[in-house]
Amino acid sequence: MAEKKVAAKTAAKKAPAKKAPAKKPAAKAVLNSAVAYQFADKEYDQDSLVKIAKDVWKFDLNKKVSDLVNIKLYVKPEESKVYYLFNEEIEGSFDI
């Protein structure tokens, strides 16, 4: 009888343990955000300001859209202007 218990314990040690199925990580919530600039009975959102900036790049500066890789915009509502910095080197402004 003792041999059966020892054999059973040895067999149990050698048998691979069954693993529980891996848990999937919880899906992270996606943050949706929007920025709107309101002043002097006007309203602009980020997308419209970026579109205007791209138009300045293409039509006013006569550059290829594919050459534009970086846009920084600085909104000055008290001046009704947006100051831009394209590709970290070309700066200027446009009226809004």
C-alpha positions as CSV (number, residue, x, y, z in Angstrom):
1,M,0.0,0.0,0.0
2,A,2.8,2.4,0.9
3,E,4.3,1.8,-2.5
4,K,1.1,2.7,-4.3
5,K,1.0,6.1,-2.3
6,V,4.6,6.8,-3.2
7,A,4.0,5.9,-6.8
8,A,0.9,8.1,-7.0
9,K,2.8,11.0,-5.4
10,T,5.7,10.6,-7.9
11,A,3.3,10.4,-10.8
12,A,1.5,13.5,-9.6
13,K,4.8,15.4,-9.4
14,K,5.9,14.3,-12.9
15,A,2.5,15.2,-14.6
16,P,2.5,18.7,-15.9
17,A,0.1,21.0,-14.1
18,K,-2.8,22.3,-16.1
19,K,-2.6,26.0,-16.5
20,A,-5.6,28.2,-16.5
21,P,-6.3,29.9,-19.8
22,A,-4.4,33.2,-20.0
23,K,-6.5,36.2,-19.2
24,K,-6.7,39.0,-21.8
25,P,-5.7,42.4,-20.4
26,A,-8.7,44.7,-20.0
27,A,-9.2,47.0,-22.9
28,K,-8.2,50.5,-22.2
29,A,-10.7,53.2,-22.7
30,V,-10.0,55.5,-25.5
31,L,-10.2,59.2,-24.7
32,N,-11.9,61.3,-27.3
33,S,-11.2,64.9,-27.1
34,A,-11.9,68.1,-29.0
35,V,-10.6,71.7,-28.7
36,A,-12.7,74.7,-29.8
37,Y,-11.6,78.3,-29.8
38,Q,-14.4,80.8,-29.3
39,F,-13.9,84.5,-29.4
40,A,-15.5,87.6,-31.0
41,D,-18.5,85.6,-32.3
42,K,-16.1,83.2,-34.0
43,E,-15.4,79.5,-33.4
44,Y,-12.6,77.4,-34.7
45,D,-11.7,73.8,-33.9
46,Q,-8.2,72.2,-34.1
47,D,-9.0,70.5,-37.4
48,S,-10.1,73.7,-39.2
49,L,-7.0,75.6,-38.0
50,V,-4.7,72.8,-39.2
51,K,-6.5,72.8,-42.6
52,I,-6.0,76.5,-42.9
53,A,-2.3,76.1,-42.0
54,K,-2.0,73.4,-44.7
55,D,-3.6,75.7,-47.2
56,V,-1.1,78.5,-46.3
57,W,1.7,76.0,-46.8
58,K,0.4,74.8,-50.2
59,F,-1.0,78.0,-51.7
60,D,0.7,80.9,-50.0
61,L,4.2,79.4,-49.6
62,N,3.9,77.2,-52.8
63,K,5.2,74.1,-51.1
64,K,4.3,70.5,-51.6
65,V,1.9,69.0,-49.0
66,S,4.2,65.9,-48.8
67,D,7.0,68.1,-47.6
68,L,5.1,69.3,-44.5
69,V,5.9,67.0,-41.6
70,N,5.4,69.2,-38.5
71,I,3.0,72.0,-37.7
72,K,2.9,74.0,-34.5
73,L,0.1,76.6,-34.1
74,Y,-0.2,79.3,-31.6
75,V,-3.6,81.0,-31.4
76,K,-3.8,84.6,-30.3
77,P,-7.5,85.5,-30.1
78,E,-6.9,89.0,-29.0
79,E,-5.1,89.6,-32.3
80,S,-7.4,87.4,-34.4
81,K,-4.2,85.6,-35.6
82,V,-2.7,82.2,-35.6
83,Y,1.1,82.0,-35.5
84,Y,2.6,78.9,-37.1
85,L,5.9,77.1,-37.2
86,F,6.3,74.6,-40.1
87,N,8.9,71.9,-40.0
88,E,10.6,73.6,-37.1
89,E,12.0,76.3,-39.4
90,I,9.4,78.3,-41.3
91,E,7.3,80.7,-39.2
92,G,4.6,83.2,-39.9
93,S,1.0,84.0,-39.2
94,F,-2.5,84.1,-40.7
95,D,-5.6,85.9,-39.8
96,I,-8.7,84.2,-38.4
